[in-house]
Amino acid sequence: MIKQIKLSAAIIIFINAIIILLSYFKIISDSQFNSLIFACLISIINYIIFLFLFYKSLKEENKKFIKINLGGMAFRIILVLALIFLTLKFLKVDKYEFIFALLIWYILLMIFEINIIRLEKTVKNSLK
């Protein structure tokens, strides 16, 4: 499980390093750079909240586990939508690039979320 978190962190750092290099060599514009970085930040905030709530709920009984995770999902969706609105409204980003980058980051980090849940479930089942 920690391996999954380290892998996700490494991938995030690697992709952001590529984005920074592309911006440094003026291959992408400042607006594109801002769109990509803000999309990444919003997705990372969502992922960190998932990790916090998931690990907090692991020691709980099943009903409380589901309440924490489903409630956390609702909270995270509302937070992401609010951050998207604020970013598009007040920051200078290309809206199409921002939404596309956000979609890619969100799906990538969602894959890591699913893997973490899947691995934790197999660990719990093997301990029984």
ZATI-893819 format. One line per 4 residues: number of its first residue (from 1); their letters; for each residue x, y, z of N, C-alpha, C, O, CB. Coordinates in nm, 4 decimals. Glycine has a CB too. Example, Ala and Ser with C-alpha at 12.3 -4.5 7.8 and 13.67 -1.06 7.14 Angstrom:
2
1) AS) 1.3190/-0.5690/0.7800/1.2300/-0.4500/0.7800/1.3200/-0.3300/0.7800/1.4236/-0.3319/0.8465/1.1308/-0.4473/0.9046  1.2850/-0.2250/0.7080/1.3670/-0.1060/0.7140/1.2900/0.0030/0.7870/1.3409/0.1138/0.8039/1.4084/-0.0598/0.5725 .
! end
This chain:
128
1) MIKQ) 0.0823/-0.1187/0.0000/0.0000/0.0000/0.0000/0.0871/0.1256/0.0000/0.0627/0.2190/-0.0764/-0.0938/-0.0005/0.1205  0.1882/0.1268/0.0859/0.2808/0.2390/0.0868/0.3531/0.2458/-0.0474/0.3887/0.3535/-0.0951/0.3821/0.2263/0.2035  0.3738/0.1290/-0.1071/0.4375/0.1217/-0.2387/0.3532/0.1964/-0.3425/0.4072/0.2660/-0.4285/0.4575/-0.0259/-0.2814  0.2197/0.1815/-0.3337/0.1303/0.2506/-0.4267/0.1379/0.4021/-0.4097/0.1361/0.4768/-0.5075/-0.0136/0.2032/-0.4067 .
5) IKLS) 0.1463/0.4464/-0.2843/0.1545/0.5900/-0.2586/0.2866/0.6449/-0.3099/0.2906/0.7534/-0.3681/0.1388/0.6196/-0.1083  0.3943/0.5711/-0.2890/0.5250/0.6145/-0.3398/0.5259/0.6169/-0.4918/0.5816/0.7085/-0.5524/0.6365/0.5224/-0.2882  0.4645/0.5168/-0.5534/0.4572/0.5131/-0.6992/0.3773/0.6313/-0.7530/0.4178/0.6944/-0.8507/0.3947/0.3814/-0.7461  0.2653/0.6611/-0.6906/0.1842/0.7743/-0.7362/0.2597/0.9054/-0.7185/0.2528/0.9927/-0.8049/0.0507/0.7796/-0.6598 .
9) AAII) 0.3319/0.9201/-0.6073/0.4107/1.0417/-0.5851/0.5211/1.0540/-0.6895/0.5471/1.1632/-0.7400/0.4713/1.0419/-0.4434  0.5860/0.9427/-0.7218/0.6926/0.9460/-0.8221/0.6386/0.9852/-0.9591/0.7014/1.0632/-1.0307/0.7622/0.8100/-0.8304  0.5236/0.9320/-0.9954/0.4643/0.9646/-1.1252/0.4232/1.1118/-1.1296/0.4443/1.1794/-1.2303/0.3423/0.8739/-1.1534  0.3654/1.1605/-1.0219/0.3259/1.3016/-1.0166/0.4482/1.3921/-1.0303/0.4461/1.4890/-1.1062/0.2514/1.3322/-0.8847 .
13) IFIN) 0.5538/1.3605/-0.9574/0.6757/1.4415/-0.9641/0.7366/1.4352/-1.1040/0.7799/1.5374/-1.1572/0.7784/1.3939/-0.8589  0.7403/1.3174/-1.1633/0.7979/1.3026/-1.2966/0.7196/1.3837/-1.4006/0.7792/1.4555/-1.4809/0.8008/1.1545/-1.3367  0.5888/1.3726/-1.3991/0.5071/1.4457/-1.4976/0.5191/1.5958/-1.4767/0.5281/1.6715/-1.5734/0.3591/1.4029/-1.4882  0.5193/1.6397/-1.3507/0.5341/1.7828/-1.3246/0.6723/1.8335/-1.3634/0.6856/1.9478/-1.4069/0.5078/1.8122/-1.1779 .
17) AIII) 0.7752/1.7511/-1.3485/0.9091/1.7906/-1.3920/0.9114/1.8103/-1.5436/0.9741/1.9036/-1.5936/1.0138/1.6847/-1.3497  0.8429/1.7223/-1.6159/0.8336/1.7371/-1.7617/0.7604/1.8661/-1.7976/0.8018/1.9386/-1.8881/0.7615/1.6154/-1.8243  0.6516/1.8943/-1.7264/0.5752/2.0175/-1.7520/0.6618/2.1401/-1.7265/0.6595/2.2355/-1.8044/0.4484/2.0228/-1.6636  0.7383/2.1379/-1.6172/0.8252/2.2517/-1.5844/0.9343/2.2681/-1.6902/0.9658/2.3803/-1.7298/0.8889/2.2330/-1.4445 .
21) LLSY) 0.9916/2.1579/-1.7359/1.0932/2.1659/-1.8413/1.0347/2.2198/-1.9712/1.0977/2.3016/-2.0383/1.1554/2.0285/-1.8657  0.9154/2.1749/-2.0068/0.8507/2.2261/-2.1275/0.8254/2.3757/-2.1170/0.8394/2.4484/-2.2153/0.7193/2.1526/-2.1530  0.7886/2.4212/-1.9998/0.7668/2.5639/-1.9791/0.8987/2.6411/-1.9813/0.9063/2.7507/-2.0368/0.6942/2.5877/-1.8468  1.0011/2.5840/-1.9214/1.1320/2.6497/-1.9153/1.1895/2.6704/-2.0552/1.2463/2.7757/-2.0841/1.2296/2.5671/-1.8300 .
25) FKII) 1.1751/2.5712/-2.1410/1.2259/2.5823/-2.2775/1.1256/2.6470/-2.3729/1.1439/2.6434/-2.4946/1.2639/2.4456/-2.3292  1.0209/2.7053/-2.3183/0.9190/2.7794/-2.3935/0.8501/2.6948/-2.5004/0.8123/2.7450/-2.6063/0.9815/2.9006/-2.4585  0.8345/2.5664/-2.4712/0.7606/2.4793/-2.5625/0.6106/2.4944/-2.5386/0.5302/2.4819/-2.6310/0.8038/2.3314/-2.5446  0.5744/2.5214/-2.4140/0.4351/2.5525/-2.3823/0.4284/2.6946/-2.3276/0.5247/2.7436/-2.2687/0.3759/2.4502/-2.2797 .
29) SDSQ) 0.3166/2.7593/-2.3469/0.3004/2.8975/-2.3023/0.2717/2.9034/-2.1524/0.2467/2.8013/-2.0884/0.1875/2.9660/-2.3806  0.2759/3.0245/-2.0981/0.2467/3.0422/-1.9555/0.1030/3.0030/-1.9217/0.0769/2.9465/-1.8155/0.2718/3.1872/-1.9144  0.0110/3.0328/-2.0116/-0.1287/2.9951/-1.9896/-0.1445/2.8437/-1.9864/-0.2175/2.7901/-1.9030/-0.2182/3.0551/-2.0985  -0.0770/2.7757/-2.0763/-0.0820/2.6292/-2.0764/-0.0178/2.5732/-1.9499/-0.0698/2.4796/-1.8892/-0.0115/2.5725/-2.2014 .
33) FNSL) 0.0944/2.6305/-1.9110/0.1630/2.5864/-1.7891/0.0715/2.6022/-1.6681/0.0598/2.5109/-1.5864/0.2936/2.6661/-1.7682  0.0069/2.7178/-1.6568/-0.0847/2.7418/-1.5446/-0.2003/2.6425/-1.5464/-0.2397/2.5908/-1.4419/-0.1388/2.8857/-1.5491  -0.2541/2.6163/-1.6640/-0.3647/2.5212/-1.6747/-0.3238/2.3827/-1.6258/-0.3975/2.3184/-1.5511/-0.4138/2.5131/-1.8192  -0.2072/2.3375/-1.6678/-0.1604/2.2047/-1.6299/-0.1290/2.1955/-1.4804/-0.1628/2.0965/-1.4155/-0.0372/2.1680/-1.7109 .
37) IFAC) -0.0652/2.2976/-1.4268/-0.0262/2.2949/-1.2853/-0.1486/2.3072/-1.1944/-0.1577/2.2355/-1.0947/0.0737/2.4084/-1.2550  -0.2416/2.3953/-1.2262/-0.3604/2.4088/-1.1414/-0.4465/2.2826/-1.1457/-0.5039/2.2430/-1.0442/-0.4434/2.5302/-1.1851  -0.4556/2.2198/-1.2625/-0.5289/2.0927/-1.2716/-0.4621/1.9874/-1.1849/-0.5297/1.9105/-1.1166/-0.5369/2.0440/-1.4180  -0.3311/1.9839/-1.1876/-0.2567/1.8893/-1.1044/-0.2799/1.9172/-0.9559/-0.3024/1.8243/-0.8783/-0.1064/1.8962/-1.1366 .
41) LISI) -0.2746/2.0421/-0.9166/-0.2949/2.0769/-0.7755/-0.4323/2.0365/-0.7251/-0.4449/1.9828/-0.6151/-0.2756/2.2255/-0.7553  -0.5343/2.0617/-0.8042/-0.6698/2.0251/-0.7634/-0.6818/1.8735/-0.7481/-0.7420/1.8251/-0.6523/-0.7731/2.0771/-0.8655  -0.6249/1.7995/-0.8417/-0.6307/1.6533/-0.8332/-0.5509/1.6006/-0.7149/-0.5926/1.5046/-0.6501/-0.5789/1.5908/-0.9621  -0.4375/1.6617/-0.6863/-0.3563/1.6187/-0.5723/-0.4285/1.6465/-0.4408/-0.4238/1.5644/-0.3492/-0.2197/1.6893/-0.5737 .
45) INYI) -0.4949/1.7607/-0.4305/-0.5729/1.7909/-0.3100/-0.6805/1.6844/-0.2899/-0.7010/1.6361/-0.1785/-0.6375/1.9320/-0.3198  -0.7480/1.6487/-0.3971/-0.8501/1.5439/-0.3915/-0.7901/1.4116/-0.3454/-0.8489/1.3429/-0.2619/-0.9168/1.5266/-0.5286  -0.6755/1.3757/-0.3979/-0.6080/1.2494/-0.3653/-0.5612/1.2478/-0.2193/-0.5742/1.1461/-0.1512/-0.4879/1.2270/-0.4594  -0.5079/1.3576/-0.1723/-0.4611/1.3648/-0.0331/-0.5781/1.3523/0.0644/-0.5664/1.2852/0.1670/-0.3855/1.4972/-0.0082 .
49) IFLF) -0.6895/1.4158/0.0332/-0.8080/1.4022/0.1191/-0.8551/1.2575/0.1195/-0.8937/1.2053/0.2240/-0.9223/1.4960/0.0714  -0.8522/1.1913/0.0021/-0.8878/1.0497/-0.0032/-0.7979/0.9681/0.0894/-0.8471/0.8882/0.1691/-0.8777/0.9969/-0.1475  -0.6666/0.9879/0.0792/-0.5733/0.9107/0.1615/-0.6000/0.9321/0.3102/-0.6009/0.8370/0.3884/-0.4287/0.9489/0.1281  -0.6216/1.0576/0.3484/-0.6477/1.0888/0.4888/-0.7742/1.0190/0.5375/-0.7723/0.9537/0.6419/-0.6602/1.2403/0.5088 .
53) LFYK) -0.8829/1.0318/0.4641/-1.0101/0.9720/0.5067/-1.0053/0.8196/0.5017/-1.0620/0.7528/0.5882/-1.1244/1.0229/0.4189  -0.9383/0.7648/0.4016/-0.9308/0.6196/0.3900/-0.8527/0.5599/0.5068/-0.8968/0.4627/0.5681/-0.8659/0.5797/0.2568  -0.7385/0.6173/0.5371/-0.6596/0.5624/0.6477/-0.7252/0.5871/0.7828/-0.7086/0.5083/0.8760/-0.5200/0.6222/0.6472  -0.7998/0.6969/0.7933/-0.8732/0.7236/0.9169/-0.9848/0.6209/0.9372/-1.0153/0.5840/1.0506/-0.9317/0.8659/0.9149 .
57) SLKE) -1.0449/0.5753/0.8286/-1.1597/0.4858/0.8385/-1.1215/0.3376/0.8428/-1.2085/0.2533/0.8646/-1.2519/0.5099/0.7226  -0.9960/0.3043/0.8230/-0.9557/0.1635/0.8195/-0.9830/0.0894/0.9495/-1.0193/-0.0282/0.9469/-0.8098/0.1534/0.7869  -0.9662/0.1553/1.0616/-0.9809/0.0898/1.1912/-1.1252/0.0874/1.2410/-1.1545/0.0322/1.3471/-0.8940/0.1586/1.2927  -1.2128/0.1468/1.1646/-1.3525/0.1557/1.2061/-1.4296/0.0304/1.1633/-1.3838/-0.0479/1.0800/-1.4182/0.2819/1.1468 .
61) ENKK) -1.5479/0.0143/1.2230/-1.6350/-0.0958/1.1818/-1.6910/-0.0649/1.0426/-1.6770/0.0469/0.9928/-1.7509/-0.1177/1.2852  -1.7540/-0.1640/0.9806/-1.7943/-0.1536/0.8404/-1.8893/-0.0378/0.8115/-1.8706/0.0343/0.7135/-1.8587/-0.2811/0.7978  -1.9921/-0.0188/0.8964/-2.0884/0.0890/0.8716/-2.0210/0.2259/0.8772/-2.0453/0.3120/0.7926/-2.2027/0.0828/0.9737  -1.9369/0.2442/0.9771/-1.8689/0.3728/0.9912/-1.7670/0.3918/0.8783/-1.7477/0.5034/0.8301/-1.7991/0.3826/1.1291 .
65) FIKI) -1.7024/0.2836/0.8366/-1.6081/0.2883/0.7249/-1.6776/0.3397/0.5992/-1.6262/0.4279/0.5303/-1.5471/0.1490/0.6992  -1.7948/0.2837/0.5702/-1.8686/0.3243/0.4504/-1.9177/0.4688/0.4625/-1.9123/0.5444/0.3655/-1.9877/0.2299/0.4264  -1.9654/0.5071/0.5811/-2.0105/0.6452/0.6002/-1.8969/0.7438/0.5787/-1.9147/0.8464/0.5130/-2.0692/0.6634/0.7399  -1.7809/0.7133/0.6336/-1.6670/0.8041/0.6190/-1.6248/0.8143/0.4727/-1.5997/0.9239/0.4227/-1.5485/0.7567/0.7055 .
69) NLGG) -1.6171/0.7013/0.4046/-1.5699/0.7040/0.2659/-1.6727/0.7625/0.1689/-1.6360/0.8373/0.0783/-1.5333/0.5640/0.2218  -1.8004/0.7296/0.1867/-1.9018/0.7879/0.0981/-1.9216/0.9366/0.1270/-1.9371/1.0169/0.0350/-2.0354/0.7132/0.1134  -1.9209/0.9721/0.2540/-1.9293/1.1135/0.2895/-1.8077/1.1899/0.2396/-1.8183/1.3037/0.1938/-1.9429/1.1299/0.4407  -1.6922/1.1255/0.2490/-1.5703/1.1864/0.1979/-1.5744/1.2048/0.0482/-1.5244/1.3045/-0.0040/-1.4512/1.1034/0.2353 .
73) MAFR) -1.6344/1.1081/-0.0223/-1.6480/1.1206/-0.1667/-1.7362/1.2392/-0.2037/-1.7041/1.3158/-0.2945/-1.7051/0.9923/-0.2257  -1.8468/1.2532/-0.1329/-1.9367/1.3665/-0.1594/-1.8653/1.4986/-0.1309/-1.8755/1.5936/-0.2085/-2.0656/1.3556/-0.0734  -1.7933/1.5037/-0.0194/-1.7176/1.6247/0.0157/-1.6115/1.6545/-0.0905/-1.5941/1.7696/-0.1305/-1.6509/1.6088/0.1547  -1.5412/1.5516/-0.1356/-1.4355/1.5726/-0.2345/-1.4914/1.6195/-0.3677/-1.4307/1.7041/-0.4334/-1.3560/1.4447/-0.2544 .
77) IILV) -1.6062/1.5661/-0.4091/-1.6668/1.6096/-0.5354/-1.7074/1.7561/-0.5276/-1.6825/1.8328/-0.6206/-1.7890/1.5223/-0.5699  -1.7695/1.7947/-0.4173/-1.8104/1.9346/-0.4003/-1.6885/2.0259/-0.3964/-1.6894/2.1333/-0.4565/-1.8936/1.9516/-0.2717  -1.5835/1.9837/-0.3258/-1.4607/2.0631/-0.3185/-1.3960/2.0782/-0.4556/-1.3542/2.1878/-0.4928/-1.3618/1.9993/-0.2209  -1.3877/1.9696/-0.5303/-1.3272/1.9756/-0.6640/-1.4093/2.0666/-0.7549/-1.3524/2.1469/-0.8289/-1.3164/1.8337/-0.7257 .
81) LALI) -1.5399/2.0557/-0.7507/-1.6238/2.1435/-0.8335/-1.6059/2.2903/-0.7956/-1.5999/2.3768/-0.8830/-1.7713/2.1041/-0.8200  -1.5974/2.3185/-0.6663/-1.5750/2.4563/-0.6218/-1.4383/2.5069/-0.6676/-1.4262/2.6209/-0.7127/-1.5862/2.4657/-0.4686  -1.3367/2.4236/-0.6564/-1.2033/2.4645/-0.7004/-1.1967/2.4843/-0.8517/-1.1276/2.5740/-0.9000/-1.1002/2.3613/-0.6573  -1.2678/2.4011/-0.9256/-1.2733/2.4195/-1.0715/-1.3389/2.5525/-1.1049/-1.2886/2.6280/-1.1881/-1.3503/2.3034/-1.1390 .
85) FLTL) -1.4503/2.5807/-1.0407/-1.5199/2.7066/-1.0649/-1.4306/2.8258/-1.0320/-1.4204/2.9199/-1.1107/-1.6487/2.7129/-0.9825  -1.3655/2.8217/-0.9145/-1.2794/2.9328/-0.8739/-1.1602/2.9490/-0.9682/-1.1209/3.0612/-1.0004/-1.2301/2.9116/-0.7308  -1.1043/2.8394/-1.0113/-0.9903/2.8461/-1.1028/-1.0312/2.9070/-1.2364/-0.9627/2.9947/-1.2890/-0.9306/2.7065/-1.1245  -1.1422/2.8605/-1.2904/-1.1860/2.9130/-1.4200/-1.2310/3.0580/-1.4111/-1.2153/3.1347/-1.5061/-1.2987/2.8282/-1.4752 .
89) KFLK) -1.2867/3.0948/-1.2974/-1.3405/3.2301/-1.2824/-1.2311/3.3340/-1.2546/-1.2341/3.4438/-1.3101/-1.4431/3.2325/-1.1699  -1.1349/3.2992/-1.1689/-1.0437/3.4017/-1.1192/-0.8985/3.3874/-1.1647/-0.8214/3.4822/-1.1496/-1.0474/3.4016/-0.9722  -0.8594/3.2753/-1.2184/-0.7204/3.2583/-1.2603/-0.7113/3.2580/-1.4117/-0.8062/3.2228/-1.4817/-0.6612/3.1285/-1.2029  -0.5963/3.2976/-1.4598/-0.5774/3.3074/-1.6050/-0.5299/3.1723/-1.6578/-0.4101/3.1448/-1.6648/-0.4749/3.4204/-1.6413 .
93) VDKY) -0.6266/3.0890/-1.6947/-0.5968/2.9570/-1.7504/-0.6780/2.9375/-1.8776/-0.7852/2.9957/-1.8944/-0.6275/2.8440/-1.6474  -0.6256/2.8559/-1.9654/-0.7012/2.8160/-2.0845/-0.8015/2.7106/-2.0396/-0.7622/2.6033/-1.9940/-0.6064/2.7610/-2.1996  -0.9301/2.7401/-2.0518/-1.0309/2.6527/-1.9914/-1.0329/2.5123/-2.0519/-1.0552/2.4154/-1.9793/-1.1673/2.7153/-2.0059  -1.0103/2.4989/-2.1819/-1.0144/2.3663/-2.2427/-0.8947/2.2815/-2.2002/-0.9093/2.1629/-2.1705/-1.0186/2.3783/-2.3948 .
97) EFIF) -0.7783/2.3420/-2.1976/-0.6602/2.2690/-2.1517/-0.6709/2.2330/-2.0040/-0.6300/2.1246/-1.9623/-0.5341/2.3515/-2.1762  -0.7256/2.3241/-1.9262/-0.7420/2.2996/-1.7837/-0.8354/2.1814/-1.7595/-0.8030/2.0917/-1.6817/-0.7955/2.4249/-1.7138  -0.9499/2.1808/-1.8250/-1.0468/2.0722/-1.8065/-0.9899/1.9398/-1.8563/-1.0081/1.8367/-1.7915/-1.1785/2.1040/-1.8798  -0.9217/1.9412/-1.9698/-0.8621/1.8186/-2.0229/-0.7530/1.7657/-1.9293/-0.7478/1.6460/-1.9008/-0.8040/1.8438/-2.1632 .
101) ALLI) -0.6668/1.8547/-1.8821/-0.5601/1.8134/-1.7896/-0.6189/1.7636/-1.6589/-0.5706/1.6653/-1.6027/-0.4631/1.9300/-1.7626  -0.7228/1.8302/-1.6099/-0.7880/1.7876/-1.4864/-0.8481/1.6478/-1.5041/-0.8384/1.5644/-1.4140/-0.8976/1.8891/-1.4449  -0.9086/1.6225/-1.6171/-0.9657/1.4913/-1.6443/-0.8573/1.3828/-1.6424/-0.8758/1.2766/-1.5831/-1.0382/1.4919/-1.7797  -0.7461/1.4106/-1.7070/-0.6373/1.3127/-1.7107/-0.5803/1.2894/-1.5710/-0.5616/1.1747/-1.5306/-0.5262/1.3595/-1.8060 .
105) WYIL) -0.5525/1.3967/-1.4967/-0.4991/1.3823/-1.3608/-0.5981/1.3099/-1.2711/-0.5600/1.2233/-1.1924/-0.4650/1.5197/-1.3012  -0.7253/1.3458/-1.2832/-0.8280/1.2845/-1.1985/-0.8367/1.1338/-1.2236/-0.8440/1.0551/-1.1292/-0.9650/1.3505/-1.2239  -0.8359/1.0943/-1.3504/-0.8431/0.9517/-1.3841/-0.7184/0.8786/-1.3367/-0.7279/0.7687/-1.2821/-0.8608/0.9326/-1.5355  -0.6015/0.9387/-1.3572/-0.4771/0.8761/-1.3129/-0.4765/0.8536/-1.1617/-0.4432/0.7446/-1.1152/-0.3574/0.9621/-1.3535 .
109) LMIF) -0.5128/0.9548/-1.0865/-0.5135/0.9407/-0.9406/-0.6289/0.8526/-0.8929/-0.6186/0.7901/-0.7874/-0.5224/1.0782/-0.8744  -0.7380/0.8465/-0.9685/-0.8471/0.7558/-0.9344/-0.8020/0.6102/-0.9488/-0.8427/0.5241/-0.8707/-0.9701/0.7833/-1.0237  -0.7189/0.5837/-1.0476/-0.6635/0.4487/-1.0628/-0.5816/0.4116/-0.9397/-0.5903/0.2990/-0.8906/-0.5761/0.4391/-1.1904  -0.5023/0.5061/-0.8899/-0.4250/0.4793/-0.7687/-0.5157/0.4602/-0.6472/-0.4879/0.3760/-0.5618/-0.3266/0.5933/-0.7427 .
113) EINI) -0.6231/0.5370/-0.6390/-0.7183/0.5195/-0.5287/-0.7780/0.3789/-0.5313/-0.7859/0.3124/-0.4280/-0.8308/0.6253/-0.5365  -0.8191/0.3350/-0.6471/-0.8794/0.2016/-0.6602/-0.7783/0.0936/-0.6226/-0.8128/-0.0025/-0.5539/-0.9308/0.1788/-0.8044  -0.6554/0.1087/-0.6668/-0.5522/0.0107/-0.6322/-0.5259/0.0062/-0.4825/-0.5062/-0.1018/-0.4267/-0.4232/0.0421/-0.7059  -0.5252/0.1204/-0.4172/-0.5029/0.1241/-0.2723/-0.6165/0.0524/-0.2003/-0.5920/-0.0261/-0.1086/-0.4910/0.2702/-0.2220 .
117) IRLE) -0.7397/0.0785/-0.2408/-0.8543/0.0122/-0.1786/-0.8496/-0.1376/-0.2054/-0.8746/-0.2178/-0.1154/-0.9866/0.0718/-0.2307  -0.8178/-0.1756/-0.3284/-0.8102/-0.3173/-0.3647/-0.7013/-0.3890/-0.2854/-0.7236/-0.4990/-0.2347/-0.7839/-0.3323/-0.5149  -0.5854/-0.3280/-0.2745/-0.4755/-0.3909/-0.2004/-0.5078/-0.4018/-0.0511/-0.4751/-0.5017/0.0130/-0.3455/-0.3111/-0.2202  -0.5712/-0.3001/0.0027/-0.6064/-0.3042/0.1452/-0.7093/-0.4135/0.1716/-0.7048/-0.4804/0.2748/-0.6610/-0.1673/0.1919 .
121) KTVK) -0.8024/-0.4313/0.0772/-0.9035/-0.5350/0.0929/-0.8385/-0.6723/0.0908/-0.8759/-0.7586/0.1701/-1.0099/-0.5243/-0.0171  -0.7414/-0.6951/0.0015/-0.6758/-0.8257/-0.0015/-0.5924/-0.8489/0.1231/-0.5821/-0.9624/0.1696/-0.5884/-0.8382/-0.1250  -0.5329/-0.7445/0.1779/-0.4559/-0.7598/0.3020/-0.5494/-0.7941/0.4164/-0.5185/-0.8820/0.4968/-0.3763/-0.6309/0.3344  -0.6634/-0.7262/0.4254/-0.7595/-0.7536/0.5311/-0.8140/-0.8971/0.5205/-0.8279/-0.9660/0.6216/-0.8747/-0.6520/0.5253 .
125) NSLK) -0.8446/-0.9413/0.3983/-0.8976/-1.0769/0.3778/-0.7951/-1.1835/0.4112/-0.8310/-1.2908/0.4597/-0.9441/-1.0944/0.2342  -0.6682/-1.1555/0.3860/-0.5653/-1.2555/0.4151/-0.5390/-1.2656/0.5648/-0.4900/-1.3681/0.6122/-0.4355/-1.2216/0.3414  -0.5714/-1.1595/0.6405/-0.5517/-1.1635/0.7856/-0.6622/-1.2386/0.8572/-0.6439/-1.2787/0.9722/-0.5426/-1.0236/0.8404  -0.7761/-1.2588/0.7931/-0.8899/-1.3257/0.8575/-0.8676/-1.4735/0.8714/-0.9538/-1.5443/0.9235/-1.0166/-1.3015/0.7798 .
! end
